[in-house]
Amino acid sequence: MIKVNDEIELTIEKLTYKGLSLARHYEDEKGFVVFVKGGAPEDRAKVKITKVNKTYATGEVVEIIKPSKYRVKPFCPLFNACGGCCFQYVDYDFLLEQKNNMLKEAFLQLDYEVEFREPKKSPKDKQYRHKVQYRVSETKNSKRLLVGYYREKTHDIVNIKYCPIQPPLADEMAQFLRDNWHLGAYVEKTGKGLLKSFVVRFSSDIKSALVTLVLNIPYEDFPKYKDEIIDYSKKMREKFPQISSFALNFNPKKNNCILSNEYEYLDEKNYILENLISSDGTKKTYKISHDSFFQVNPYCAASIFDEVKENIIENSTLLDAYGGVGAIGVWASDKAGKIYLVEENSQAVDDAKCNFKINDCKNYEVFLGDAKVKFAQFLKEKKKFGSIVIDPPRKGSDKEALDAISKLSDLIIYVSCNPQTLVRDLKYLDTLGFRAVSTRAFDMFPYSYHIESVTVIKHV
Ligand SMILES: C[S@@+](CC[C@H](N)C(=O)[O-])C[C@H]1O[C@@H](n2cnc3c(N)ncnc32)[C@H](O)[C@@H]1O
């Protein structure tokens, strides 16, 4: 039996969800599963065992004996420190194949067949990330500002000066912050220091940006710092005319959440306008505010929205559930009859109302509230929808919401960012008489293990 700290030779079989690879240590015919950090399929590698459980072990590559033909040189100089794009050492096309296999494996939990459509690449595999959420801290003695992501499995900040998956303007803004912010930064150990995070969202043409500084103070303390922060914001805008709106967020809580619900806007206009073009050339414009969700990779988002639109029923009512700023509802509005949108974030709801208007959609209703509560209301009112699109957060939907959905329509299109919760929900939908017919993977986050998918589910 293998033990912690053993170094054993293994051949890597495949990549797995959560960023590890899988190999087997053959003490019997079946082989004992070892999840290996840093392995690529077909590598022969020496692996140091870091943990042994009853059914599997974990380990990390310490030496590559025979490299896989799928290995490539990571393009980011911080690859080993940052851990943000865990599979950067794997050839992009092969990685997409592997991610599609991860989705296929998750679907094996269903006891019926589903058509797998050809996975779609991200139209851009560099500079695709249009929302950046950097943590900020400072060094102990020199008080030098550190701006970047956490090093994997730690709360140490990797001071990122160049990140190839984000627009270069994000690097320039972070550098400006390092050079010009003199009001101190948050130190987790002491819980003290003012600036906690730097958040920026760019429109896809990079001509406008929403900047948010997250402060480690309650809103009531803002007047103490107001003048200096406003001075800083003016300087930053002079340097970056792309900033359309500058906001402050107050988050003195010691938790992992970057943002709280408390904002102060330094501008009257607190949004950007995003233009996305569909595959048939139709342009849609979206108002996006600081606190509203919008897809991180706008290039890939457009192809996901196209897929949803292709699958909804023409000229019938569409329920856009977990609808955000109406990204999907607006996209589908020239095919659907009437759109109903449900969303729990009030800022996103305001944006959605505006987005239906600015895109000349006249037949819509927007509801603020929890999905399952609104669905129950629709049931009471005996509403029926031609199609329902659900695009829940990573944790998926829930039984109450799915119970209601199953009575509101015979066609569900499920946009998912987590194959595990998707399959959990599909299993539950199966008990309600609904089965997935087809699915397609979309690579929203190239070089990470994340995989988005659009699944068409029908009443059987
Ligand atoms: C993954 S986003 C999708 C948004 C939108 N479909 C899009 O593509 O931009 C999920 C959205 O669901 C909303 N949400 C999360 N839980 C919810 C709930 N229980 N009820 C209603 N909306 C919810 C979030 O605020 C967020 O806007």
PDBQT file of the ligand as one rigid body, heavy atoms in Angstrom, charges set to zero:
ROOT
HETATM    1  C1  LIG A 501     -24.819  32.681 -13.708  1.00  0.00    +0.000 C 
HETATM    2  S1  LIG A 501     -25.667  34.186 -13.510  1.00  0.00    +0.000 S 
HETATM    3  C2  LIG A 501     -26.550  34.248 -15.030  1.00  0.00    +0.000 C 
HETATM    4  C3  LIG A 501     -27.122  35.572 -15.414  1.00  0.00    +0.000 C 
HETATM    5  C4  LIG A 501     -27.572  35.715 -16.858  1.00  0.00    +0.000 C 
HETATM    6  N1  LIG A 501     -28.344  34.608 -17.311  1.00  0.00    +0.000 N 
HETATM    7  C5  LIG A 501     -26.401  35.969 -17.769  1.00  0.00    +0.000 C 
HETATM    8  O1  LIG A 501     -26.079  35.123 -18.614  1.00  0.00    +0.000 OA
HETATM    9  O2  LIG A 501     -25.770  37.035 -17.662  1.00  0.00    +0.000 OA
HETATM   10  C6  LIG A 501     -26.831  33.766 -12.300  1.00  0.00    +0.000 C 
HETATM   11  C7  LIG A 501     -27.780  34.869 -11.895  1.00  0.00    +0.000 C 
HETATM   12  O3  LIG A 501     -28.737  34.305 -10.992  1.00  0.00    +0.000 OA
HETATM   13  C8  LIG A 501     -29.011  35.215  -9.959  1.00  0.00    +0.000 C 
HETATM   14  N2  LIG A 501     -29.514  34.395  -8.837  1.00  0.00    +0.000 N 
HETATM   15  C9  LIG A 501     -28.796  33.612  -7.994  1.00  0.00    +0.000 A 
HETATM   16  N3  LIG A 501     -29.616  32.946  -7.156  1.00  0.00    +0.000 NA
HETATM   17  C10 LIG A 501     -30.888  33.291  -7.483  1.00  0.00    +0.000 A 
HETATM   18  C11 LIG A 501     -32.166  32.944  -6.971  1.00  0.00    +0.000 A 
HETATM   19  N4  LIG A 501     -32.299  32.079  -5.974  1.00  0.00    +0.000 N 
HETATM   20  N5  LIG A 501     -33.249  33.502  -7.538  1.00  0.00    +0.000 NA
HETATM   21  C12 LIG A 501     -33.124  34.381  -8.570  1.00  0.00    +0.000 A 
HETATM   22  N6  LIG A 501     -31.941  34.761  -9.093  1.00  0.00    +0.000 NA
HETATM   23  C13 LIG A 501     -30.833  34.230  -8.560  1.00  0.00    +0.000 A 
HETATM   24  C14 LIG A 501     -27.685  35.932  -9.726  1.00  0.00    +0.000 C 
HETATM   25  O4  LIG A 501     -27.888  37.195  -9.123  1.00  0.00    +0.000 OA
HETATM   26  C15 LIG A 501     -27.142  36.030 -11.157  1.00  0.00    +0.000 C 
HETATM   27  O5  LIG A 501     -27.538  37.233 -11.772  1.00  0.00    +0.000 OA
ENDROOT
TORSDOF 0
